[in-house]
Amino acid sequence: MKQDRLANWMRIILMVCAAALVIVLFVPMWQIQLSAPQYPEGLVMLIYPNKLGGNVNIINGLNHYIGMKTLHANDFTEFTVLPYIISFFALFFAVTAVVGRKKLLYLLFILFIGFAILAMVDFWRWEYNYGHNLNPDAAIIVPGMAYQPPLIGYKQLLNFGAYSIPDIGGWIFIFVGVAVLFCTVAAWRSRKKKIENNLPVAIILFLSLLSISSCNAGPEAIIAGKDNCYFCKMGVSDARFGAEIVSKKGKVFKFDDMHCLLAYLKKNELPQDKIKDIYLTNYSGNHQLIPETEALMMKSELLRSPMGGNIAAFDNRDSLKKIQELDSGFVITWNELILP
């Protein structure tokens, strides 16, 4: 029946997805980055569909001291079956594009999304076991400490910062997931209302949806008593003086004081061309994060910030003047702060 046929633009997108999944077989799907003062260049573990890559041997050597299991591709059943599953879905996408039936698309959508959810649950389970099942005879034991890496995003583990994000293959999977969702919704809506077979319009809508799925992470609220300063490793005790860097990859670096933020920037561990935004905590109001480019700053020894930076940021001039009258501070600009 004609109503059960997929539009030509949908079939093109599905065929592109099939080709993209073939690429996944040869590129890393996920990466876990580790950063610490003794490794200024950082360490990275790359997870391919059938193997581990990156600095695995160095990471295994470090983990041995805290009782974590060493990582070997042969220990993971997933590396045996995953290439076949990816190949199956690449073939399924291609067949659906050629046959062009909506029912086949619906089945593909259910199976693909179900697999994606199952894969993330399995990944979390692996990280949990990896970080919790520790050798009781390890050289370094911290009572109550677990070393589970984050499923996605950033987490501080002792003096290491662990950052878990999709790699090329993972982003391709996200692209394919958004594509099959888009096609499924469009096919379902066409049952009730005929959609014009307009490829340019479809591409614009599809790319708009894709851009939403791939946008970079924004700032995260700094929580006193919970978050730690990335530079000095101290717990955040007063959120009014906090600051934050967001890298172009979406990684968030939190600081308890302007002093720590400026010291980190001067070390140049994160080059300027890799910084997306810098945020400062609003000293007044609800202490929300404000972009460094919009902040007004005041320095006063009477502020007594946690690490002695004694600098407060404000989102408007009235708030600044009010605190300036109380603490006899002077206005300072961002350029004056970062000058050597």
C-alpha positions in Angstrom: 0.0 0.0 0.0 1.2 3.5 -0.8 0.4 4.8 2.7 2.9 2.2 4.1 5.7 3.4 1.9 8.5 5.6 3.3 9.2 9.0 1.6 12.3 9.1 -0.5 14.1 11.5 1.8 13.6 9.1 4.7 15.1 6.3 2.7 18.1 8.4 1.9 18.7 9.2 5.6 18.4 5.6 6.5 20.9 4.6 3.9 23.3 7.3 5.2 22.9 5.8 8.7 23.7 2.3 7.4 27.0 3.6 6.0 27.7 5.6 9.2 27.3 2.4 11.3 29.9 0.6 9.2 32.4 3.4 10.1 31.7 2.7 13.8 33.4 -0.7 13.5 36.8 1.0 12.9 36.8 4.0 15.3 36.7 4.4 19.1 33.2 4.7 20.5 33.9 6.1 23.9 36.8 7.7 25.8 37.7 8.2 29.4 40.2 11.0 30.0 42.2 11.2 33.2 44.0 14.3 34.3 46.3 14.9 37.3 49.2 17.1 38.3 51.7 14.3 37.7 50.3 13.8 34.2 49.9 17.3 32.7 49.3 15.9 29.2 46.6 13.6 30.6 45.8 10.0 30.0 43.1 8.5 27.9 41.4 5.1 27.5 39.7 4.6 24.2 36.9 2.0 23.9 36.5 0.5 20.4 33.8 -2.0 19.4 36.3 -4.9 19.8 39.3 -3.6 21.8 40.7 -1.0 24.2 43.2 1.7 23.1 45.0 4.7 24.4 47.1 4.6 27.6 45.6 1.4 28.9 48.9 0.0 30.2 49.8 3.1 32.2 46.2 3.3 33.6 46.4 -0.4 34.6 49.7 0.3 36.4 48.2 3.1 38.4 45.0 1.3 39.2 47.0 -1.7 40.6 48.0 0.5 43.6 44.4 1.2 44.6 43.2 -2.4 44.1 41.3 -2.0 40.8 41.3 -4.8 38.3 43.5 -4.6 35.2 41.7 -4.1 31.9 42.1 -6.6 29.1 40.0 -6.9 26.0 39.7 -10.7 26.4 37.9 -10.2 29.7 34.9 -8.5 28.0 32.3 -10.6 26.2 31.0 -7.3 24.7 34.0 -7.0 22.5 33.2 -10.3 20.9 29.5 -9.6 20.2 29.4 -5.8 19.7 30.9 -5.9 16.1 28.2 -8.3 15.1 25.4 -6.2 16.6 26.7 -3.1 14.9 26.9 -5.0 11.6 23.3 -6.3 12.1 22.0 -2.7 12.6 23.9 -1.4 9.6 22.3 -4.1 7.5 18.9 -3.5 9.0 19.1 0.2 8.2 20.1 -0.6 4.6 17.3 -3.2 4.2 14.7 -0.7 5.6 15.9 1.9 3.2 15.6 -0.4 0.2 12.3 -2.0 1.2 10.8 1.3 2.3 8.1 0.0 4.6 7.0 2.0 7.7 6.4 -1.1 9.8 10.0 -2.1 9.2 11.1 1.4 10.3 9.0 1.1 13.5 10.6 -2.2 14.3 14.1 -0.8 13.6 13.4 2.1 15.9 12.3 -0.1 18.8 15.3 -2.4 18.5 17.9 0.4 18.0 16.7 2.5 21.0 16.3 -0.6 23.1 19.9 -1.6 22.3 21.2 1.9 23.1 19.5 1.8 26.5 20.8 -1.7 27.2 24.3 -0.7 26.1 24.4 2.3 28.5 23.1 0.1 31.4 25.8 -2.5 30.7 28.4 0.3 30.5 27.3 1.6 33.9 27.3 -1.9 35.4 30.9 -2.4 34.2 32.0 0.9 35.6 30.3 0.1 38.9 32.0 -3.2 39.3 35.3 -1.8 38.1 35.2 1.0 40.7 33.8 -0.9 43.7 35.3 -4.4 43.6 38.7 -3.6 44.9 41.5 -5.8 46.1 41.5 -5.6 49.9 45.3 -6.1 49.9 46.0 -3.0 47.7 48.9 -0.8 48.5 46.7 2.3 48.9 43.3 1.9 50.7 41.0 4.8 51.4 38.2 3.7 53.7 34.8 4.1 52.0 36.3 5.3 48.8 35.0 3.9 45.4 36.6 4.7 42.1 33.6 4.4 39.7 34.2 6.5 36.6 31.3 8.7 35.5 28.9 7.3 32.9 29.1 10.6 31.1 30.6 13.9 32.3 33.2 14.7 34.9 34.1 13.3 38.3 36.9 13.8 40.8 38.6 10.6 41.9 41.3 11.4 44.5 43.8 13.6 42.7 42.6 12.4 39.3 39.8 14.1 37.3 37.9 11.5 35.2 36.0 12.8 32.1 33.8 10.3 30.2 32.4 11.3 26.8 31.5 9.7 23.5 34.2 9.4 20.9 33.8 9.4 17.1 31.8 6.2 17.1 29.6 7.3 20.0 28.7 10.6 18.3 27.8 8.6 15.2 25.5 6.4 17.3 23.8 9.6 18.6 23.5 10.9 15.1 21.9 7.6 14.0 19.6 7.6 17.0 18.4 11.1 16.2 17.9 10.2 12.6 15.8 7.1 13.2 13.7 9.0 15.7 13.2 11.8 13.3 12.2 9.4 10.5 9.9 7.4 12.8 8.0 10.5 14.0 7.7 11.8 10.5 6.4 8.4 9.2 3.9 8.2 12.1 2.6 11.7 11.6 2.1 11.0 7.9 -0.5 8.4 8.7 -2.8 11.2 9.9 -1.6 14.0 7.8 0.1 13.7 4.5 3.6 15.1 4.5 4.9 16.6 1.3 7.9 14.8 -0.1 10.2 17.8 0.2 13.8 16.8 0.7 15.2 20.3 1.4 12.6 21.0 4.2 13.3 17.5 5.7 17.0 18.1 5.7 16.6 21.5 7.5 14.3 19.9 10.2 16.6 16.9 10.6 19.8 19.1 11.0 18.0 21.3 13.5 17.1 18.3 15.6 20.6 16.9 15.3 22.1 20.2 16.5 20.1 20.0 19.7 21.4 16.5 20.4 25.0 17.5 19.9 25.2 20.8 21.7 28.0 21.3 24.2 27.4 21.2 27.9 26.8 24.4 29.7 27.8 25.6 33.2 26.9 23.6 36.3 25.9 25.1 39.6 28.7 25.2 42.3 27.4 23.6 45.5 29.1 24.4 48.8 29.8 21.3 50.9 29.6 19.0 47.9 31.9 20.2 45.1 35.7 20.4 45.3 38.0 22.9 43.8 39.8 21.5 40.7 43.0 23.4 41.5 43.5 23.2 45.3 41.3 20.1 45.8 39.6 21.7 48.8 35.9 21.4 49.3 33.9 24.5 48.3 33.0 26.2 51.6 31.6 29.5 50.3 29.8 29.4 46.9 29.8 33.2 46.7 33.4 33.2 45.5 33.2 30.3 43.1 34.3 30.3 39.5 34.1 27.8 36.6 35.6 27.0 33.3 33.8 25.1 30.6 36.0 23.6 27.9 35.0 23.3 24.2 34.5 19.6 24.8 32.0 20.4 27.6 34.2 19.5 30.5 33.5 21.6 33.6 36.3 22.8 36.0 35.0 24.2 39.3 37.0 26.5 41.6 36.3 27.7 45.1 38.1 31.0 44.7 39.2 33.5 42.0 42.8 32.9 43.3 42.5 29.2 42.2 41.0 30.0 38.9 43.7 32.5 38.0 46.5 30.1 39.2 45.0 27.4 37.0 44.8 29.6 34.0 48.5 30.7 34.4 49.6 27.1 34.5 48.1 26.8 31.0 47.2 23.1 31.4 44.1 23.9 29.5 45.1 26.2 26.5 43.1 29.2 25.8 41.9 27.9 22.5 40.3 25.0 24.3 38.3 27.1 26.7 34.7 27.7 25.7 33.5 29.9 28.5 34.5 31.2 32.0 31.9 31.8 34.6 32.0 33.7 37.9 29.6 33.3 40.8 27.4 36.3 41.5 28.3 37.5 45.0 24.8 38.9 45.5 21.4 37.5 44.9 21.0 33.8 44.4 24.7 33.4 43.5 24.1 32.3 40.0 26.9 31.8 37.5 27.5 34.8 35.2 29.8 34.9 32.1 33.2 36.5 32.8 32.5 38.9 29.9 29.4 40.3 31.8 30.8 40.3 35.3 31.8 43.4 37.3 34.5 42.7 39.9 35.6 44.2 43.2 38.7 43.4 45.3 38.8 43.9 49.0 40.8 42.3 51.8 37.7 42.5 54.0 35.9 40.0 51.7 38.1 37.1 53.1 37.5 34.6 50.4 38.4 30.9 51.1 41.9 31.0 49.4 42.7 34.7 49.8 41.8 35.9 46.3 39.3 38.4 48.0 37.6 39.1 44.7 33.8 39.2 44.3 31.8 39.3 41.0 28.5 41.0 40.4 25.9 41.0 37.6 25.0 44.7 38.0 26.6 47.9 39.2 24.1 48.6 42.0 25.0 45.4 43.8 28.7 46.1 43.4 28.4 49.7 44.8 26.4 48.4 47.8 29.1 45.9 48.8 31.9 48.4 47.9 30.5 50.8 50.5 30.5 48.1 53.2 33.9 46.5 52.4 35.9 49.5 51.0 36.9 47.6 47.9 38.1 48.8 44.5 36.8 47.8 41.1 39.1 45.6 39.0 38.7 44.3 35.5 39.3 40.8 34.1 42.2 42.0 31.9 44.0 43.4 35.0 43.5 40.0 36.8 45.0 37.9 34.0 47.9 40.2 33.2 51.3 38.6 34.2 
